[in-house]
Amino acid sequence: MGKIFGDPKVIEIVEKMPAGSPANLVCLDAIKDLPETLSGYIIPVPYTVNDFEEVGGGNYMPSPDLVNRICEARGIFGCDGGTVEPFYLEIDWNRLACKFDEPPKMVRMHVGYIAKKRGQVMMEDGVMRTSDECVVLYNAWERLCADRWGPEEAGTNFYDPKIVKTDPNGSRYYEYSYYDKNTKKTVSSKKYLKYDTRSKRQLSFDEELKFAQRKADTKARNVVIRVITGMNTGYTKEDLKAGCFYFHRIQRSEWSIKAEQAAYLKRITDPQHVALPSASSEVFDSPHPIIAEPVNDTPQESPPESQPETESEAEPTPQKTHQQMLIDVLTTYKEQNLVPEARVKGVDSLLGWLDKTKEAEKSAYWSKALTLLSVVEQSLPEDKRIEHEGLEVGK
């Protein structure tokens, strides 16, 4: 069973927290039952009032800086990638030009960006799981219409001359009233116009679109982190009284890392596990059948029949080639059960290749064939080895 790491006081706080607490995002049942190859960490992420932004309706959202700290504490990867593409929409050009008395004139414009991101986190079984794709659209046009232009249009009834007034310095404004909680009286005030001309609206639109790409990317990243950690979309002041979030992170245990390193060192130092070159393994240890070198199928003219030679003119018996010597040596080792079990498959593949290949000594794999012979003989006693001059590696 894996061990839970962290400050003992923090672990105690998490264990005593009530179920459903907005501050507790630790799955104790999962990290208590981890295998020995994994370890669970409980990590606190403290915050202050400045780490949240008010979004209206008494709700607060975590700032990008706080979300980054949460991402690191939870061990989330890959959310910095993804795609960000421009977004086009048909808009009413007359609204941008402040021509409210004319019917809508629809034009297609670049109004924002759409970002798509995913994230990865290690789960209780040690597998890196990828989250669903989170898509965020940052539409500068809609934000301006709803947050800036709309309130001013409503307050002036689309800039009605009866409502809009002008200061002696030429600044235009409209009057409005609000209730002052301190004096408990209704107070009248002036609000100067900011978006009453096409140039002012175009400037505000350009300023909003200037950072739309970065905002879409950041918001998509924040959504990925909130989804993986299970955080709320928004928090009230009551939810933030704890002053700290608690998360768990799963990673490979110290025992697992040390065991893997020990196994690696044993493998590279054990003479019985000398690794063949990658090309040799590809040829001689491949489970797939070896394809012989291409043979020229062009019909050749048969040589003219020669007269039988006399005994004195007969050619001497040719000596064995190195290819045949290698076949004989490996076949003998195999028949006498001297080939190590780990190399039987490779020897069988090599014999098949030698049998099908003409002039194997000229092949690029000949040196690898001799390497396999050398590896096989390393495990044999001296008295069991067959002499074979010319079959040494490098000759």
Residue, then its C-alpha position, 0 to 999 in steps of 0.5 A: m500500500g502506498k504511503i501518503f506524504g505531506d505535513p502531518k498537520v495538513i493531513e489531519i486537517v484534511e481528514k477532519m474536513p466535512a464532506g463537500s467542503p469547497a476547500n477540500l479537493v483531496c480524494l482520501d479513499a483513492i490515495k490510501d489504497l495506492p500500490e507500492t509503486l505510487s505515492g500520494y501527496i497532500i498539498p495545501v495552496p493558500y490564497t488571499v483576497n487578491d487571488f480572486e476576481e469578482v465576476g458579479g452576483g456575489n461570485y468570485m473567480p480564482s486569478p490566473d496566478l492562483v490557478n497556476r499554483i493549483c496546476e503545479a500542486r495537482g501535477i497537471f501536464g499538457c494544458d499549455g498546448g492546444t490550439v487558438e484560432p480566430f473566430y468570425l461572426e456576422i455583426d450589425w455594422n450600423r451598430l458599430a457606426c451608431k446608425f440606430d435609425e437604419p435597418p441592420k447591415m450584416v457583415r462578417m468580421h473577425v470578432g475574437y478567438i476560440a481556444k481548445k485545450r486538454g490536460q493530463v494527470m496521473m490517476e490512482d492506477g499510475v496511468m496518465r489520463t487525458s481530460d476532455e477537450c475544453v473549448v472557450l470562445y472569447n467574443a470581443w463584439e458580444r462583450l462590448c455590446a453587453d458590458r459597455w455599449g448596451p448600458e450607454e445606449a439604454g441610458t440615453n435611449f440610443y443617444d436621444p437629443k432630449i436626454v443627451k446634454t452638453d457641457p460648456n467644454g463640449s463634453r456630452y453626458y446624460e444624467y442618472s439617479y442612484y440610491d446612496k446607501n450611506t446617506k440613504k438618499t437618491v442622488s443625481s449624477k452625470k455620466y459622460l458618453k464614451y461610445d457615442t461615435r463610430s471612432k470611439r466604438q472602433l477604438s474600444f473594439d480594437e482594444e478589446l480584440k488586441f488581447a482576445q487571443r491571450k484571454a481565450d488561451t488563459k481562460a481555456r487553460n483555467v477551465v482544464i485545471r478546474v475540470i481536472t481538480g473538481m473546483n467550482t466555477g465560482y465561489t462566494k465569500e462564505d466558501l473562501k473563509a478557509g483561506c486555503f485549498y487542499f489538493h492531492r498529487i500522485q506520482r511514482s514512489e521512491w521505491s519504484i524509481k530505485a527498483e527500476q534503476a537497480a534492474y537497469l544496472k543489473r541488465i547492463t552489467d550481467p554478461q548473460h544479458v549482452a544486448l545485440p545491436s538494434a539492427s541485429s535484433e531486428v533481423f535475428d530476433s524478429p518474430h516475423p519471417i525473414i524475407a530473403e534477398p531479392v533473386n534475379d528471376t530473369p531466365q539465363e541461357s544454360p551453359p553449353e554442355s561440357q565433355p566429361e573430365t578425366e580423373s586427372e583433369a577433375e577439379p579439387t574438392p572446394q573448401k567450405t565457405h565461411q557461410q557454410m562453416l557458420i551454419d555447421v557450427l550453429t547447427t551443432y550447438k543447437e543439436q547438442n542443446l548448447v544454445p542458451e534459451a534466450r538465444v534459441k529464437g535468434v539462432d533459428s532465424l539466423l540459420g533460416w537467413l543463411d540458408k536462403t541468402k547467397e553470398a551472405e558474407k557480402s551482406a551488411y548483416w554478416s558482422k551481426a551474424l558473427t556477433l550472435l555466434s560470439v554471444v552464444e559462445q560466451s556462455l559455453p565452456e572452453d571444451k565445448r567450443i568448436e574451432h572455426e578460423g575466420l568466423e571471429v568478429g572483425k574478420 
